[in-house]
Amino acid sequence: MRRSGRPDKGSATVWMIAIMAVVWITTMAVVDVAVARVARHRAQSAADLSALAAAARAASALEDGCARARTVANANGARVHQCSISDGIATVAVSVRFALPVFGSRTAAAVARAGPVDVKP
């Protein structure tokens, strides 16, 4: 059998498969990071809004501030893990569940404080 002068014949297919694998892995990593960042920002927003709602309700004494914080957190897709109101300052800890395309389900957590301006921490 006679060999041609090009021993690398057909290697372009292997190289293209390798390049596509690297592109796919990089894309999935970028998507996972983006999804995690969005979930973290959602958790922080829910915590901030819940703490503001709790502090406002506590200041007006219309109802339990933590009950209002739970309502606001649920409306934002979050779950309240801890809520306390002390000296007019509300502290709320929330979490948001999210799914990563590669690594499955995760949780993003955030804590926020809110209260009157004139209260010293």
N, C-alpha and C positions, 0 to 999 in steps of 0.2 A: 504494500500500500504506500502510496506516495503522500508525503506531508506537504502542506502548503507552507509558504514562508511566513504565515501569520499564526503563531500558536495561541494568540489570545482571542481567537474568533469566538463570538458569543458571550464575551465577558461584559459587554454593555448591559445585557439583561440583568446580570448579577449586580452590577453597579447601580442600576436604576432601582432595583428592589431594595438595596441597602439605603440609597438616598431617600426613597419613599418611606421606609421604616423610620429613618431619623426625622423626617418632616412630620410624620404621624405622631411619633412620641413627643416631639417638641410642641406640636399643636395641642395634644391632650394635656400636657403639663401647663401650658398657658391657659387653657380653658379651666382647668382645676383651680389654678391660682385666681383667676378672674371670678369664678363662682364663689370661692371662699372669701374674697375681698368684698363682694357684693353682700354676702350673708353677714359679714362682720359689720358693715355699714348699716344694714337693716337692723341688726341687734342693737347697735348704738343709738340709732334713731328711735327705736321702740323704747329703749331705756330712758332716753332724754325726755320723750313725750310723756311717758308714764310717770317719771319723777315730777315733771311740771304739773301734771294733772293731780297727782297726790298732794303736792304742796299747796296747790290752789284750793283743793277741797278741804285740806286740813286748816288752812287759814280762814276759810269761810264757815267752817264747822257745819256744812250742810249734810255731809255723810262721811263715812270712813274713807280716808284718803287712799288707803291701800286697796280697797274695793274698786275705786275709780282707776287706780294704776293697773289693776288686773284687766279691767274692761278695755282700757286703752292699749295695753300690751297685746291682748287677744285680737283686737281690731287690726293690729300691725303684724300679726302672724308670729308673735312671741309668747313666751311663757314666763311669768314672774316666779322667781325662785326665792327671793327675799325682798321684803319691803318693811321699812321702819320709818317712823316719823318721830323726831326728837327735837324739841325746841323750835318747831316750825320748819325744820329741814327734813325733806324726804329723801331717803336713799333707797333706790330700787335696783335690783339685779335681775336681769332677764336672759333668756337664751332663745336662739332660733335654730331649728333643725334644718339642714339642707343636704342635698345629695350631690356628691361629686361623681362625674362620669366614670372615673377610673377607680377611686378609692372608696366609694360607697357613701353611706350616711354619716354625717358629722354634726357637731353642735358648735355654734358661735355664741359666745357669752359677752355681756357688757354690763357695766354698772354706771349709774348716773345719780347725781345729787342735785336737788333744787330746793329753793326756799327764798324767804325774803332777803333783800339786800342788806338790811341793817342787822341781821342776826350773825353773830360771830361764831365760826365753827369750833 
